[in-house]
Amino acid sequence: MGSSSPTVRKRQLGLALADRRQQAGKTREDAAAALECSLSKISRIEHGDVGVRPIELRELLDLYGVGKDERGRVEELARLARQRRPRTTYGSAIPDWFRKFVNLEEVASEIRTYDSELVTGLLQTGDYARALIEATPLHRPEEIDRVLAAREARQRLITGDEPIRVWAVMSEGAVRRVVGGREVMAAQLEYLAELGRQPHITIQVVPFGAGAHPSTGFNFSLLRFPDDDGADIAYLEHLTGASYLDRDRPQEMKIYEITFNALSAAALPPADSLRLLDNVRQEL
């Protein structure tokens, strides 16, 4: 989690501007009128999706009545947010709608996920991930290694010196589905068990015997951040895109929080989940 990342700075800048706007009693419509831009642009600025030009920032800070000392801090944050991210080797192999999640994932302090069909992406072995990628017609053969490189880069988040906290709940079907053959799946289950013994990773499995549960058939992720101010994000992925929910939609966010807690309650405790993983591996 690099605190100097432009992704972090854009997020911090957006939160700061949204807070100053609300404190000033201004609406997004007021901000859009001041910049002579669309409401969508103001929303994207406040969500950290885009930066803001110096002249636009001055207009917003004037509108919000931000004082000299605080103005300097916000302007410095905006300058850092305008810096470019280092180029990566995988580049366009990650679609734009997923790149936003990867950027947010980098700066999260905790990720909670539910997966019904497959092992959680951050916890996949290279061979398991390759089998999944090769099984889809959406990737050209020459892109496969780049997609795998992106996956490997993401996994440094859980293996580095300051790993993020991961709480992964999966259905029993996800750990019983044989992906890549028996040897690949056995190695994947063994790797999951190793990860589940790490202090920053919690793995739970919802057994078939639990029956129906609140997220039957629906996968989602919840991201929490070090600068948490009620600014968690829910990520919902589908085949050709993704949706993001945040504090602008508090009732929907609450539903996902309640649902994740219910899933955790329906799942086996972590120790029993690890035993199930070992049993499934031995059955292969």
C-alpha positions in Angstrom: 0.0 0.0 0.0 2.0 3.0 -1.2 0.7 6.2 0.5 2.5 8.2 -2.2 0.5 6.6 -5.0 -1.4 9.0 -7.3 -4.4 6.7 -6.7 -4.2 7.4 -3.0 -3.9 11.1 -3.6 -6.8 11.3 -6.0 -8.9 9.5 -3.4 -7.8 11.7 -0.6 -8.3 14.8 -2.7 -11.8 13.7 -3.7 -12.8 13.0 -0.1 -11.4 16.4 1.0 -13.3 18.3 -1.7 -16.5 16.5 -0.9 -16.2 17.2 2.8 -15.4 21.0 2.2 -18.4 21.2 -0.2 -20.7 19.7 2.4 -19.3 21.9 5.2 -19.9 25.0 3.0 -23.5 23.9 2.4 -23.0 23.6 -1.3 -24.3 20.9 -3.7 -22.7 19.2 -6.6 -24.9 21.3 -8.8 -23.3 24.4 -7.3 -19.8 23.0 -8.0 -20.8 22.0 -11.5 -22.1 25.5 -12.2 -18.9 27.1 -10.9 -16.8 25.0 -13.2 -19.3 25.1 -16.0 -19.1 21.3 -16.3 -21.3 18.3 -15.9 -22.5 16.8 -12.6 -20.8 13.6 -13.7 -17.4 15.4 -13.7 -17.9 16.6 -10.1 -18.9 13.1 -9.0 -15.8 11.6 -10.7 -13.5 14.2 -9.0 -15.1 13.5 -5.6 -14.8 9.7 -6.1 -11.1 10.0 -7.0 -11.6 8.7 -10.5 -10.0 11.8 -12.0 -7.8 14.6 -10.9 -8.6 18.3 -11.1 -6.8 21.1 -13.0 -5.3 24.0 -10.9 -7.7 26.6 -12.2 -10.7 24.3 -11.4 -9.4 23.6 -7.9 -9.1 27.4 -7.3 -12.7 27.8 -8.4 -13.9 25.1 -6.1 -11.9 26.3 -3.1 -13.2 29.8 -3.6 -16.8 28.5 -3.8 -16.3 26.5 -0.6 -14.6 29.4 1.3 -11.5 27.4 2.1 -8.9 29.5 4.1 -5.3 30.1 3.2 -3.6 27.4 5.3 -6.0 24.6 4.4 -6.0 25.7 0.8 -2.2 25.1 0.6 -2.6 21.6 1.9 -5.4 20.8 -0.6 -3.4 22.3 -3.5 -0.4 20.2 -2.6 -2.6 17.1 -2.5 -3.9 18.0 -5.9 -0.3 18.4 -7.3 0.6 15.0 -6.1 -2.6 13.5 -7.5 -1.6 14.8 -11.0 1.6 12.7 -11.0 1.5 9.8 -13.4 1.7 6.2 -12.3 4.7 4.2 -13.4 4.1 2.2 -16.5 3.5 -1.6 -16.1 4.4 -4.5 -18.4 0.7 -5.6 -18.5 -0.8 -2.3 -19.6 -3.9 -2.8 -21.7 -4.2 -6.5 -20.8 -6.4 -5.2 -17.9 -9.7 -3.5 -19.1 -10.4 0.0 -17.9 -13.3 -1.0 -15.7 -11.1 -3.5 -13.8 -8.1 -1.2 -13.6 -10.0 1.1 -11.3 -10.5 -1.9 -8.9 -6.8 -2.8 -9.1 -5.9 0.8 -8.2 -8.3 0.9 -5.3 -7.1 -2.6 -4.1 -3.5 -1.2 -3.9 -4.5 1.3 -1.3 -7.1 -0.6 0.7 -6.3 -1.7 4.2 -8.8 -4.6 4.1 -10.7 -6.5 1.4 -13.7 -8.7 2.2 -14.9 -10.9 -0.6 -17.5 -13.5 -1.4 -17.1 -15.9 -4.3 -19.5 -18.6 -5.2 -17.9 -20.2 -8.3 -14.1 -19.8 -8.1 -11.3 -19.3 -5.7 -10.9 -15.6 -4.8 -8.6 -13.9 -7.3 -6.0 -12.7 -4.9 -5.6 -16.2 -3.5 -5.2 -18.1 -6.7 -2.0 -19.9 -7.7 -0.4 -19.1 -11.0 -1.4 -22.5 -12.6 -5.0 -22.1 -11.4 -5.2 -18.6 -12.8 -3.7 -19.7 -16.1 -6.3 -22.4 -16.4 -9.1 -19.9 -15.9 -7.6 -17.4 -18.3 -7.1 -20.0 -21.0 -10.6 -21.2 -20.6 -12.1 -17.9 -21.7 -12.3 -16.7 -25.3 -12.0 -13.1 -24.1 -8.2 -13.1 -24.0 -6.0 -13.5 -27.1 -3.2 -16.0 -26.6 -0.5 -13.3 -26.7 -2.2 -11.5 -23.8 -2.2 -14.4 -21.4 1.2 -13.9 -19.9 0.5 -10.2 -19.4 -2.8 -11.0 -17.6 -0.9 -13.4 -15.4 1.8 -10.8 -14.7 -1.0 -8.4 -13.6 -2.4 -11.1 -11.3 1.1 -11.8 -9.8 1.6 -8.1 -9.2 -1.7 -7.9 -7.4 -0.7 -10.8 -5.1 2.2 -8.8 -3.7 -0.5 -7.0 -1.7 -0.8 -10.1 0.5 2.8 -11.3 0.5 4.7 -8.0 1.0 6.1 -6.4 4.1 2.9 -4.6 4.9 0.2 -7.0 3.7 -3.4 -6.0 3.5 -6.0 -7.8 5.5 -8.1 -10.3 3.5 -11.3 -11.9 4.6 -12.4 -14.3 1.9 -15.6 -16.3 2.1 -16.2 -18.9 -0.6 -18.9 -21.5 -1.3 -18.0 -25.1 -1.0 -18.6 -25.3 -4.8 -15.8 -22.9 -5.4 -13.3 -25.1 -3.6 -14.6 -28.4 -5.1 -14.7 -27.2 -8.7 -11.6 -28.8 -10.3 -9.9 -26.1 -12.3 -6.8 -27.1 -14.4 -6.9 -30.7 -13.5 -6.4 -32.6 -10.2 -2.7 -31.6 -9.6 -3.4 -27.9 -10.2 -6.4 -28.0 -8.0 -4.6 -29.9 -5.2 -1.9 -27.3 -5.2 -4.5 -24.6 -5.1 -6.2 -26.0 -2.1 -2.8 -26.5 -0.3 -1.9 -22.9 -1.1 -5.3 -21.7 0.3 -4.7 -23.6 3.5 -1.2 -22.1 3.8 -2.6 -18.6 3.3 -5.4 -19.3 5.8 -2.9 -19.8 8.5 -1.4 -16.3 8.0 -2.6 -13.8 10.6 -3.7 -11.2 8.0 -5.9 -13.7 6.0 -9.2 -15.3 7.0 -10.7 -18.0 4.8 -14.2 -19.3 5.4 -16.2 -21.8 3.3 -20.0 -21.9 3.2 -20.7 -25.6 3.1 -23.4 -27.2 0.9 -25.2 -28.1 4.1 -25.8 -24.5 4.9 -28.5 -24.4 2.2 -29.7 -21.0 0.8 -28.0 -17.9 2.0 -28.3 -14.1 1.4 -25.8 -14.0 -1.5 -26.7 -17.2 -3.3 -25.4 -16.6 -6.9 -24.0 -13.2 -6.2 -20.3 -12.3 -5.8 -19.0 -9.0 -4.4 -16.1 -7.4 -2.6 -15.9 -4.8 0.1 -12.9 -2.5 0.3 -11.9 -0.6 3.4 -9.3 2.1 3.4 -6.7 3.6 5.9 -8.4 7.0 5.6 -11.8 5.4 6.4 -14.4 8.0 6.9 -17.4 6.0 6.0 -15.8 5.7 2.6 -15.8 2.0 2.0 -16.5 0.7 -1.5 -18.5 -2.3 -2.7 -17.4 -3.8 -6.0 -19.7 -5.9 -8.1 -18.3 -7.5 -11.3 -20.0 -8.9 -14.3 -18.8 -10.3 -17.6 -18.1 -7.0 -19.4 -17.9 -4.4 -16.6 -18.3 -3.6 -13.0 -20.3 -1.4 -10.6 -19.0 0.5 -7.6 -21.1 1.6 -4.6 -19.8 4.0 -2.0 -21.0 6.4 0.7 -23.2 8.2 -1.9 -25.5 5.1 -1.6 -25.4 4.3 2.1 -28.5 2.1 2.2 -27.1 -0.2 -0.5 -23.7 -0.3 1.2 -25.4 -1.3 4.4 -27.1 -4.2 2.6 -23.7 -5.5 1.5 -22.3 -5.2 5.0 -25.2 -7.1 6.4 -25.0 -9.7 3.7 -21.3 -10.3 4.3 -21.8 -10.7 8.0 -24.6 -13.2 7.3 -22.3 -15.1 5.0 -19.6 -15.3 7.6 -22.1 -16.5 10.1 -23.4 -19.2 7.7 -19.8 -20.3 6.8 -17.7 -22.8 8.7 -15.3 -21.2 11.3 -11.8 -20.6 9.9 -10.3 -23.7 11.5 -13.1 -25.9 10.2 -12.8 -24.3 6.8 -9.1 -25.2 6.6 -9.9 -28.8 7.6 -12.5 -28.9 4.8 -9.9 -27.7 2.3 -7.6 -30.5 3.4 -10.4 -33.1 3.1 -11.3 -31.9 -0.5 -7.6 -32.0 -1.5 -7.3 -35.6 -0.2 -10.4 -36.6 -2.1 -8.9 -35.5 -5.5 
